[in-house]
Amino acid sequence: MKEKNYEIYVLPHSHIDTCWYWDYPKAKTYSRKVLENALNLLKEDPNYTFCQDQVTVLKAFWEELDDENRRLLKAFIKEGRFEVVGGMYVQPEIAEPGGECLIRQILVGRRWMREVLGADSVCGWNIDTFGHCGQIPQILAKSGMKYYVFARGVPPELQGQRSEFWFQALDGTKVLTHWMSAAYGCREHNVKEVLRKAVDHASGDKVLIPWGEDVYVPDEDSKRIEEIVRQAAEELGIVIKSVTLTTPSRFFQLLGRENGLPTYSADFNLPLAFGDLRGTFSNRTELKKLNRLAETRLMAAEKLAALGSWFGEAYPKESLNGAWKKLLFNHFHDIMAGSH
C-alpha cells in the first residue's frame, strides 16, 4: 500500500490556567509574557500564526498594550493569523455548572472579544476540560459557533476514531470537531509521539498537530517549527508534502471540503478515558453546593430585577453583570473541579 503524502498543519497555542498551582495575578503575568512573545513573532514572521482563548487571559494582555500594539493585534486578528478561540470568559468545567452558565460563558466571552478586539470567535476550545456533555454542539451552534476543539474525554471504545468528525447533539445539531488525539502538549521533546498519533487518527491527508503546552511562551518561528516537524516525520518514516502553520478556523475551512467524515453523538465524559478523573466530581463538595446556590439566586435576582423595572425600579445592570463575571470565573475547570 502506497504511503500517503501528508499535509501537516501546525497549530501554535498556549494553555494558560486562570488558577491552578498559582493565583490569578500570577496567571495575568504569564498571560502578558506569552502573548507579548506571540505578538513579536507575528510582527517578525509573516508565516507565523497563533491562537488564544479566555477573556481572563486576553484582557490581561490587552490592558498592558499601547495604542500601536493594540492596532497591530487587531490587524493580525483581521488578517486571520491570530485567532481568538473559545468564545468564553474562562475555559470552564462543563459537567458541573448549570447549562445556562455555559451559555453565559459564551454570551459574556464573545461580547468582550467582539467589542474590544473586533474578533468574531467561531471555534469552541475546551482542550483541558475534563469532559464534554452531549449538548455542547447545540450550545455552540446556537451561540454562533461553527467548530469545536477538545482533547480529554474520548472513551476507550472510541479510541480508534478519526480525529475529525461531526459532533452531534441530542437535537441533531452538529459542529465540525477536532479531537487532539495526543493531547494538547507538543514541543520538540515529544513531537514524534504526537505526530505518530495524529497521523494514525487523521481523517485524510490533512493532519493537525498542536504546538504548545501549559503556559507555553512562544520562542520558535515558523522556519524552526517546520524543521523540527520534518525531522520527526523523517525519523518516523512518514512522507509529508508540506508543513504549514495554521489557526483552527483555517484548518476547519480546508477540512470542510472533505466528504465522509463520521458523526458521533455522545457524552465524552467517561472515567478512565484520559486518566482517572472521576475525583473531579466529588472534590470540593462545599464549593460545588455553594456554586449551585449562587447560580439559582443570581438567575432569580435577574428575574426579580426585570419585574421591578416594569414598575419603574432602576435595573441593576452593572451589579448583575459583575456578579455573573465572578460566578463564571469560578467555573474555571481547575477551580470547580478541585484538580490541584
Long-range contacts (C-beta under 8 A, 24 or more apart in sequence): 3-237, 3-238, 3-239, 4-205, 4-239, 5-205, 5-239, 5-240, 5-241, 6-199, 6-202, 6-205, 6-206, 6-207, 6-233, 6-238, 6-239, 6-240, 6-241, 7-205, 7-206, 7-207, 7-240, 7-241, 7-242, 7-244, 8-195, 8-207, 8-209, 8-229, 8-233, 8-240, 8-242, 8-243, 8-244, 9-206, 9-207, 9-208, 9-209, 9-244, 9-245, 9-246, 9-250, 9-251, 9-254, 10-209, 10-210, 10-211, 10-225, 10-226, 10-229, 10-243, 10-244, 10-245, 10-246, 11-49, 11-51, 11-208, 11-209, 11-210, 11-211, 11-212, 11-245, 11-246, 11-247, 11-248, 11-251, 12-38, 12-48, 12-49, 12-50, 12-51, 12-211, 12-212, 12-218, 12-225, 12-245, 13-50, 13-51, 13-52, 13-85, 13-184, 13-210, 13-211, 13-212, 13-216, 14-38, 14-52, 14-212, 14-213, 14-214, 14-215, 14-216, 14-217, 14-218, 15-127, 15-128, 15-184, 15-212, 15-213, 15-214, 15-215, 15-216, 16-54, 16-57, 16-214, 16-215, 17-128, 17-214, 17-215, 17-332, 17-334, 18-54, 18-56, 18-57, 18-90, 18-91, 18-329, 18-332, 18-334, 18-335, 19-332, 19-334, 19-335, 19-340, 20-334, 20-339, 20-340, 21-340, 24-56, 24-329, 27-56, 27-57, 27-60, 28-60, 30-215, 31-56, 31-57, 31-58, 31-60, 31-61, 32-60, 32-61, 32-64, 33-217, 34-215, 34-216, 34-217, 34-218, 35-61, 36-61, 37-217, 37-218, 37-219, 38-82, 38-218, 39-69, 39-72, 39-73, 39-76, 39-82, 41-218, 41-221, 42-72, 42-76, 42-81, 42-82, 43-72, 44-221, 45-221, 45-222, 45-223, 47-222, 47-223, 47-245, 48-81, 48-221, 48-222, 48-245, 49-81, 49-82, 49-83, 49-245, 49-246, 49-247, 49-250, 50-81, 50-82, 50-83, 50-218, 50-247, 51-82, 51-83, 51-84, 51-85, 51-125, 51-247, 51-248, 52-82, 52-83, 52-84, 52-85, 53-84, 53-85, 53-86, 53-88, 53-91, 53-125, 54-86, 54-88, 54-89, 54-90, 54-91, 54-109, 55-88, 55-89, 55-90, 55-108, 55-109, 55-112, 55-113, 56-89, 56-90, 56-329, 56-332, 58-84, 58-113, 58-117, 59-112, 59-116, 62-116, 62-117, 73-117, 74-117, 74-118, 77-117, 77-118, 77-119, 78-118, 80-247, 80-249, 80-250, 81-247, 82-247, 83-119, 83-123, 83-247, 83-248, 83-249, 83-250, 84-113, 84-117, 84-119, 84-121, 85-121, 85-123, 85-124, 85-125, 85-149, 85-247, 85-248, 86-121, 86-123, 86-124, 86-125, 86-126, 87-113, 87-121, 87-122, 87-123, 87-124, 87-125, 87-143, 87-145, 89-325, 89-328, 89-329, 90-328, 90-329, 90-331, 90-332, 91-125, 91-126, 91-127, 91-128, 91-129, 91-332, 91-333, 92-126, 92-129, 92-328, 92-331, 92-332, 92-333, 92-336, 93-129, 93-130, 93-280, 93-331, 93-332, 93-333, 93-335, 93-336, 93-337, 94-126, 94-129, 94-130, 94-131, 94-132, 94-133, 94-136, 94-333, 95-130, 95-131, 95-133, 95-269, 95-281, 96-281, 96-288, 96-291, 96-336, 96-337, 97-291, 97-295, 97-331, 97-336, 98-292, 98-295, 99-135, 99-139, 100-295, 100-299, 101-295, 101-327, 101-328, 101-331, 102-136, 102-139, 103-139, 103-143, 104-324, 104-328, 105-328, 105-331, 106-139, 106-140, 106-143, 106-145, 107-143, 108-321, 108-324, 108-325, 108-328, 110-143, 110-144, 120-144, 121-145, 122-146, 122-147, 122-249, 123-147, 123-148, 123-149, 123-248, 123-249, 123-252, 124-148, 124-149, 124-150, 124-175, 125-149, 125-150, 125-248, 126-150, 127-151, 127-152, 127-180, 127-184, 127-210, 128-152, 128-184, 128-333, 129-153, 129-333, 130-269, 130-277, 130-280, 130-333, 130-337, 130-339, 131-267, 131-268, 131-269, 131-270, 131-277, 132-267, 132-268, 132-269, 133-267, 133-269, 134-169, 134-170, 134-265, 134-266, 134-267, 135-169, 135-170, 136-167, 136-169, 136-175, 137-167, 137-168, 137-169, 137-173, 137-174, 137-175, 137-177, 138-169, 138-170, 138-171, 138-173, 139-169, 140-175, 141-169, 141-173, 141-174, 141-175, 142-173, 145-175, 146-175, 146-176, 146-249, 146-252, 147-175, 147-176, 147-177, 147-178, 147-248, 147-249, 147-252, 148-175, 148-176, 148-177, 148-178, 149-177, 149-178, 149-180, 149-248, 150-177, 150-178, 150-179, 150-180, 150-268, 151-179, 151-180, 151-183, 151-184, 151-274, 152-183, 152-268, 152-273, 152-274, 152-277, 153-268, 153-269, 153-270, 153-273, 153-274, 154-179, 154-181, 154-268, 154-273, 154-274, 155-266, 155-268, 155-270, 155-273, 156-270, 156-272, 156-273, 158-264, 158-266, 161-201, 161-262, 161-264, 162-201, 162-202, 162-203, 162-261, 162-262, 163-198, 163-201, 163-202, 163-203, 163-208, 164-202, 164-203, 164-204, 164-208, 164-255, 164-258, 164-261, 165-203, 165-261, 165-262, 165-263, 165-264, 166-261, 166-262, 166-263, 166-264, 167-263, 167-264, 167-265, 168-263, 168-264, 168-265, 169-265, 170-265, 174-263, 176-252, 176-255, 176-256, 176-261, 178-208, 178-248, 178-251, 178-252, 178-255, 180-210, 182-209, 183-274, 184-210, 184-212, 184-213, 185-210, 185-212, 185-213, 185-214, 186-210, 186-211, 186-212, 186-213, 187-211, 187-212, 187-213, 187-216, 188-228, 191-228, 191-229, 191-232, 192-232, 192-235, 192-236, 195-229, 195-232, 195-233, 195-236, 195-238, 196-236, 196-238, 199-238, 203-255, 203-258, 203-261, 204-258, 205-241, 206-251, 206-254, 206-255, 206-258, 208-246, 208-251, 211-245, 277-337, 277-339, 279-338, 279-339, 280-337, 280-338, 280-339, 281-337, 283-337, 283-338, 283-339, 284-336, 284-337, 284-338, 287-330, 287-335, 287-336, 287-338, 288-336, 291-327, 291-330, 291-331, 291-336, 294-327, 295-327, 298-323, 298-324, 298-327
